[in-house]
Amino acid sequence: MSNTRILPWVVLIGLVAFSAATYAGLPAEIATKISFQGVITHTAEKTLFNWFLLVGIAALTQAFLTWLTVLLPKQPELFNFSAKERLLALPREYQGPVVERMQFAMDIVGVLMMLLLFYVQFMLWRTALGNHHTLGFAAIVVFTAVFTPAILLLVGRVSAEVDVQEKRCRAAGHWPVSPVSPVSRAPGR
């Protein structure tokens, strides 16, 4: 198992530990919804379920991402990106480096998701203790805005690896098919 595969789980364990360590000090009512101005719009009774709900969502999300990542070597079609058809046209032995890039991308998405959810839990804790910071909630928007280009960059690297493997395959004479032009891919042709 790679270090990047372990990293989201380390962040998740940190989230569980943080949530467990802060539970006893929470007030009787905790915020469940907070506006971007830092104003509490909904509260709920302090229960294990209410406080650990986000932790459970994080665990299920990371379990799904890991499961999908583990399936990719045998089912690379599960990763949806623009060069998927070209990847699947490659012989199996040339798909490996591309799948490794896919797995790395999924691991980084997992890290980003766990960091975001950890931060949300941290902000809920701070708000529960009476610390209302608009800047803290604005950071969630900024983090999300950075998240999208990061994913696009990772997917772009996967597509670039497909290009490299196509060239390797052609150079080895294992793929005599010429590249498919966008016109020839059109339905009915």
C-alpha positions as CSV (number, residue, x, y, z in Angstrom):
1,M,0.0,0.0,0.0
2,S,1.4,3.4,-1.0
3,N,2.0,6.3,1.4
4,T,-0.7,8.3,-0.5
5,R,-3.2,5.5,0.1
6,I,-2.5,5.7,3.8
7,L,-2.6,9.5,4.2
8,P,-6.4,10.0,4.0
9,W,-6.8,7.3,6.6
10,V,-4.3,9.1,8.9
11,V,-6.3,12.3,8.5
12,L,-9.5,10.4,9.2
13,I,-8.0,8.9,12.4
14,G,-7.0,12.4,13.4
15,L,-10.7,13.5,12.8
16,V,-12.0,10.7,15.0
17,A,-9.4,11.5,17.7
18,F,-10.2,15.2,17.6
19,S,-14.0,14.5,17.8
20,A,-13.6,12.1,20.7
21,A,-11.3,14.5,22.6
22,T,-13.7,17.5,22.2
23,Y,-17.0,15.8,22.8
24,A,-17.0,16.1,26.6
25,G,-16.4,19.8,26.5
26,L,-19.3,20.6,24.1
27,P,-22.3,22.6,25.4
28,A,-25.7,20.9,25.6
29,E,-26.7,22.4,22.2
30,I,-24.4,22.2,19.2
31,A,-24.6,23.9,15.9
32,T,-25.6,21.8,12.9
33,K,-25.9,24.5,10.3
34,I,-23.9,27.7,10.2
35,S,-24.1,30.5,7.6
36,F,-21.1,31.9,5.9
37,Q,-21.4,34.9,8.1
38,G,-20.7,32.6,11.1
39,V,-24.3,32.8,12.4
40,I,-25.8,29.6,13.8
41,T,-29.0,28.8,11.9
42,H,-29.8,25.4,13.4
43,T,-28.8,23.6,16.5
44,A,-29.3,20.1,17.9
45,E,-28.9,18.4,21.2
46,K,-25.4,17.2,22.0
47,T,-25.5,13.5,21.3
48,L,-22.8,11.0,20.1
49,F,-24.9,10.7,16.9
50,N,-25.0,14.4,16.2
51,W,-21.4,15.1,17.0
52,F,-20.0,12.0,15.1
53,L,-22.3,12.2,12.1
54,L,-19.7,14.1,10.0
55,V,-17.1,11.6,11.1
56,G,-19.3,8.8,9.9
57,I,-19.8,10.6,6.6
58,A,-16.1,11.1,6.3
59,A,-15.4,7.4,7.0
60,L,-18.0,6.2,4.5
61,T,-16.6,8.6,1.9
62,Q,-13.0,7.4,2.4
63,A,-14.0,3.8,2.4
64,F,-15.8,4.3,-0.9
65,L,-12.8,6.1,-2.4
66,T,-10.4,3.4,-1.2
67,W,-12.7,0.6,-2.6
68,L,-12.9,2.4,-5.9
69,T,-9.1,2.9,-6.0
70,V,-8.4,-0.8,-5.2
71,L,-10.8,-1.8,-8.1
72,L,-9.0,0.3,-10.7
73,P,-6.3,-2.1,-11.7
74,K,-8.9,-4.7,-12.8
75,Q,-11.6,-2.2,-13.8
76,P,-10.0,1.0,-15.1
77,E,-13.2,2.0,-16.8
78,L,-14.5,3.0,-13.4
79,F,-12.4,6.2,-13.6
80,N,-14.3,8.7,-15.7
81,F,-12.1,11.1,-17.8
82,S,-11.9,12.3,-21.4
83,A,-9.2,9.8,-22.4
84,K,-11.0,6.7,-21.1
85,E,-11.7,5.2,-24.5
86,R,-8.1,5.6,-25.5
87,L,-6.9,4.0,-22.3
88,L,-9.3,1.0,-22.7
89,A,-8.0,0.6,-26.3
90,L,-4.5,0.0,-25.0
91,P,-3.2,-3.5,-24.4
92,R,-3.5,-4.4,-20.6
93,E,0.3,-4.2,-20.1
94,Y,0.3,-0.5,-21.1
95,Q,-2.6,0.4,-18.8
96,G,-0.6,-0.1,-15.6
97,P,1.2,3.3,-15.4
98,V,-2.1,5.1,-16.2
99,V,-3.9,3.1,-13.5
100,E,-1.1,4.1,-11.0
101,R,-1.8,7.8,-11.9
102,M,-5.5,7.2,-11.4
103,Q,-4.9,5.7,-8.0
104,F,-2.6,8.6,-7.0
105,A,-5.4,11.0,-8.1
106,M,-8.0,9.1,-6.0
107,D,-5.6,9.1,-3.0
108,I,-5.1,12.9,-3.3
109,V,-8.9,13.5,-3.6
110,G,-9.3,11.4,-0.5
111,V,-6.8,13.5,1.4
112,L,-8.5,16.7,0.2
113,M,-11.9,15.4,1.3
114,M,-10.7,14.3,4.7
115,L,-8.9,17.7,5.3
116,L,-12.1,19.6,4.3
117,L,-14.3,17.5,6.6
118,F,-11.8,17.7,9.4
119,Y,-11.8,21.5,9.0
120,V,-15.6,21.6,9.0
121,Q,-15.7,19.6,12.2
122,F,-13.1,21.9,13.7
123,M,-15.2,25.0,12.8
124,L,-18.3,23.3,14.3
125,W,-16.4,22.8,17.5
126,R,-15.2,26.4,17.6
127,T,-18.7,27.7,17.0
128,A,-20.1,25.4,19.7
129,L,-17.7,27.0,22.1
130,G,-18.9,30.5,21.1
131,N,-16.1,31.4,18.7
132,H,-17.8,32.8,15.6
133,H,-15.4,33.6,12.8
134,T,-16.7,34.6,9.3
135,L,-13.1,34.1,8.0
136,G,-13.2,30.5,9.1
137,F,-16.3,29.7,7.1
138,A,-15.0,31.7,4.1
139,A,-12.0,29.4,4.1
140,I,-14.3,26.5,3.3
141,V,-15.3,28.3,0.1
142,V,-11.7,29.0,-0.8
143,F,-10.7,25.4,0.0
144,T,-13.5,24.2,-2.3
145,A,-12.4,26.6,-5.0
146,V,-8.9,25.3,-4.9
147,F,-10.1,21.7,-4.8
148,T,-11.6,21.8,-8.3
149,P,-8.4,23.0,-10.1
150,A,-6.4,20.4,-8.1
151,I,-8.7,17.6,-9.4
152,L,-8.5,18.9,-12.9
153,L,-4.7,19.0,-12.7
154,L,-4.6,15.4,-11.4
155,V,-7.0,14.2,-14.2
156,G,-4.9,16.1,-16.7
157,R,-1.8,14.1,-15.6
158,V,-3.8,10.8,-16.0
159,S,-4.6,11.9,-19.6
160,A,-1.0,12.8,-20.3
161,E,0.1,9.4,-19.1
162,V,-2.4,7.8,-21.6
163,D,-0.5,9.8,-24.3
164,V,2.8,8.5,-23.1
165,Q,1.6,4.9,-23.0
166,E,0.1,5.2,-26.5
167,K,3.5,6.3,-27.8
168,R,5.3,3.5,-26.0
169,C,2.8,1.0,-27.4
170,R,3.1,2.2,-31.0
171,A,6.9,2.3,-30.7
172,A,6.9,-1.3,-29.6
173,G,4.6,-2.2,-32.5
174,H,1.9,-3.5,-30.2
175,W,-0.7,-1.1,-31.3
176,P,-0.9,-0.6,-35.0
177,V,-4.2,1.3,-34.8
178,S,-3.8,5.0,-35.7
179,P,-5.2,7.5,-33.2
180,V,-8.9,8.0,-33.5
181,S,-9.8,11.5,-34.6
182,P,-12.8,13.2,-33.0
183,V,-14.6,13.1,-36.4
184,S,-14.3,9.3,-36.7
185,R,-15.7,8.9,-33.2
186,A,-18.9,10.7,-34.0
187,P,-22.0,8.4,-33.8
188,G,-22.9,6.7,-37.1
189,R,-19.4,6.7,-38.5
